Amino acid sequence: MVHSSLSLLTGLRRWSRPVLTLVAVIGVGGLLFRGAISYAREIALFDLRRIEVRGNHILTRAEVIEALALPLTGSVFEIDLPALQSRLEALNYVHGVRLGRRFPHTLFVDLVENQPLAYVAATEYFVLTSEGETLSLPHGRFELELPTVAGIETALSGLEAGNVAGHTQLNQAWKILRYIHASFPSLYQELSEIVFDDGAGITLFLMDHSTAIRLGDHDLEQRIALLDAFLLTVMGKRSLMDYTYIDLRYKRQVVVRERV
């Protein structure tokens, strides 16, 4: 029994010194860490000095900085990232946001903006986006090279920040534009107007020479695909600009009038 007690005491003495040494090291390390943090704060090492804004093509850097509404002084540790994200997501043309800290003194902002598809001519002008929203003009000006949707029936004053799903003509225009933009980008680049007309349905007008492409009012995607097939048959001989109009409203037919 005495032998067992002596063995236990010997074991405790053997382990106590390393444990006490470890505790002392941890204590000293903690003091050093707190001292380093205090020193860093004293010399303003982590004060926010730089904001990087990336992915903005419509919004200006100044607009993004203003929306952040950051205090003039403060540490990067004090930045409330979720609050900043909410502020930026409330801006027009912002589809998504990623924010983060880059030590010692930088905040970075990565934006994903909505993709504008067209202007909409109503009682005032709006921008129609690929997400199916109508937004006010960026900076209140026509700064983007976009086709225009014209001839719609209902005033859009109530749709400044709305969705086109409840507006039949705008919903049609959005689907056509999105389809052309994705499947026929060269045709999209040539578009000047999409016009709604009670008699002719929907007509596309191209920028150069005002070539008219008459789609009608139904089976619109199929008719655009028919246009593409027609252009393949005349490739090397004719282009869209060689026609005054291309009428796709007839079943399995393409009616054209060549430009003199």
PyMOL commands that set and color helices and strands:
alter all, ss='L'
color gray80, all
select helices_A, chain A and resi 2-42+61-68+76-78+81-89+138-140+157-159+164-166+168-183+185-190+208-210+220-233+240-242
alter helices_A, ss='H'
color red, helices_A
select strands_A, chain A and resi 50-54+94-102+106-113+116-121+125-129+133-135+148-150+162-163+191-197+201-206+212-216+243-247+255-258
alter strands_A, ss='S'
color yellow, strands_A
deselect
rebuild
show_as cartoon
